[in-house]
Amino acid sequence: MKYQFLQTPVDVLPVTTKYRKIKTAIPTPETLGILLDLEKYESRSMHGQLPVVWDRAEGFQVYDICGNCWIDFTSTIFVANSGHANPQIISALQNIIDHKLLHTYTFAHEIRAKFLKKLIEITPNQFEKAFLLSAGTEATECAIKLMRMHGQTISPTKLGIISFQGAMHGRTMGAEMLKGISHQSTWIGYSDPNMYHLPFPRESFDEKYDWAKHFQEDMNVLKSKGLNFDDIAGFMIESYMGWSAMFYPVKYIKALTTFAKEHNCLVTFDEIQGGFGRSGKLFTYQHYNVEPDLLCLGKALSGGLPLSAVIGSQKIMDLPEFGSMSSTHSANPICCAAGLANLEVLEFEKLVMESARKGRTLHQRLDKFKKKYSDRISCIFGKGLLAGVLFKNPETGEPDGVFASKVCEKAMQKGLLLVHTGRESIKIGPPLIIPDEALEEGLDIFDEAIMEVIK
């Protein structure tokens, strides 16, 4: 059952601290007209989030028009890693706007060259070139194309793409097919016969478990269904399972990459959610100690503007012919200016290291919550300033999405915004610039919200 957030204002206790302020009923009565207009004029597919009407967001805080202020644990789903409205990004945007360069199609401009140079400089050595787009799902489609183009340089039948069931790679056609969830892609009308899906290998803490054997068994199941291993063009891996922040077993991913090399197919990591410091490393795949061929980037790449990318070796990235893979807004100068400033902030302020350091605080606190609410919290996943908290029904042990939604709503009423997934999970991902004290305060609110929903 889907939980519907209250649209009727509820009187809540006022809150005034250094980092948050709640002084009206929630949802704020003055913003109900905006919510109603959106309900009337906008497709409902855009709706379902907490009923907070944002007026502005700065650093790690979100404000409405009435002066309410929330601590943000969402980073707008891991976009604002360097902080909302980061001053350096704002300055870069003002400069490019004042310079009167808003769009160039694919004609060259200097800021594009500077941004691409910086992006390639900060990434591992195997990534030599990039292709810029606007949205993460476009990056996914581009990676599918590149993997298959590479496969066809070897054999005309080398078209197979393998992904994991339930992974989130976007909402365009190819991206939806990668999920392997049939009821979510019935609108397409057919299945790509060259797309295959592995079950997600939920990490076991049994160190003796043979994950390499597990991977081979998974592949043998696909083989028994008619897959010729020599026809695999590549693997698409969401660096962690998006809705839960579950990571793969390291040995499973190592076995996968070994297999890929043996069968001359590519490995692509979808870093759209996990990239640019979120997990305590520049890219989440680095937790697996492997070297992929392609990365899909987005969200935190620009710190707030629509910008995504695929990066890889020159050999792979130059497979398409001149002008054959451009897009109207690829490498838009405004987005590139934001992207360059964002990468400079991440580097100068050492935000990847900060994510790892603050992540230890986050996960130590969450581990205590798991013990405190052992009948309600089934699992906690994540690394760095990324966490997924999974809730269960205390009587049946079944996933409890309604409880998770109620905790999100209660936290909102207290001045904390959490990532509402609509499932049994709550995700936590504050901007990497959040002060330690504010992080601790946000976790205190999370604790209070769980306790009050239980009561």
Steps between C-alpha positions, in 0.01 A plus 500: 500500500626844403513756778352841421663794677259735671410804290306655789713718729571338838590702808843387619727602782709805409872440453784750522860383497821620339424296188120473466181689561138386488252774591184418301269207451645241260436495206526878510148644444636780277640246252190284458396696190828407330451132583142513366611669177760230447240232567268663246743577218786252533514129427464303821812302405698796638330483839537296819772691680472668839267805479769764555497787249860611467565872478878482514774258602846596625778275619326218687174683577167544322262793560136571415334839454389512865847472650487131587843341464585133462827310527531325166596131498405460131741721301207491252576130454877539508533795261616769745810319631690829510208673673191677375574824315872462561648854478772396256244339269272805526792727411589285198139513380481875541821544303383290205157668497656846514726390215179433301581146394199281576510243221728390216352168381816301421706800391810526716536726804784546746319402820411163344866428432601604852229288660583188298871541573428524873262204496750272330789625717326407828386154387709180487737460207290261290245776443632712216196658333144600585168550328273757667121482525224649712349215705621180660265283296657642182838389631360150547374492141837625376684226691272232353580634154875509563511148645312361202707695249813360661353150493424527130863580424561142617190319373164608349320291764688645799206710624411356840471735799479355852367702793352430843135456582353801678783742423406858412664631184245761392158520337568496126436184301841335519542600863161350592590176326818473706293479822366155424170580671241392245197678647681836485584470130179358354444841337789422266308213346792263454822382664843546352614142428861605554451627855549261790466539875681355799337484844648756737758319718407639839816523705558231759728563794622141488861554394535136394218517247622436144369800308709419193322165477168677558567728202588205277180322603298811416663515157437130441129561556507754218696256287238232558242745361692533175758775562826452314772660713685612186197712410521717812593861419510624858376520857312799644539529878329753723782562749260427785133407492338842481191455716686341792870596475586127501848427369606191309739247653850604391596148390189477283593819312860387468382172347277694261780726378732199455232328293452816292870515412505131409204548263608839360196690623481837672410589858303819561428638845200727540637765738212742450391477866827390652761719337702797620561415862162370613635167625827633645694441178496706181305218332313222674644228273838562667373311806515184286866541394423445131559703182190552285503600135224762515337719764159664482502828694231750592324662798797627707709563187381860483372569852154597381463543122401238241831342402601139452785317332644172386875464535733231371812430298564684175461170311144450625387863514607563140306206354210722376568694180540881494175671602309173546438521873438864583203645687337845496608592850818292522780703656277802562730784615294577812507135609871467421575813706312350794672165450848652497434702815349197669802280430730773630297522822504123550878501457590819690276428800604132508136396504572137412710467817234688694236256381708207624563668837142614560378166370659329797289718732187429295540124501606476864179679598286290266648179639386612844151568361491148356565356846255738664222422251594143418136400456447778244831545312597194299817625328721802452707535185735755348841660528620856547218754517261248349267274695193291441292406803256214438195458723295191576172407666588388855241221495555349156852615414368610158618829341301796636478786251219677684708525816793646302268760343362599840854547634579729203185702570569529873859608436376766255271639771805530725728670246681215322464390136572134424496313168157340470529199268139385520630161614614358832817705482600849601815635340730752662741717302567851629722743307863413562558849644261445792658598835556215746267665748216524247552137396467392863188716545340348192567152633345598834184602313500171307519315832212705643288444188540122517415498869192717458363299207541181706306662785 
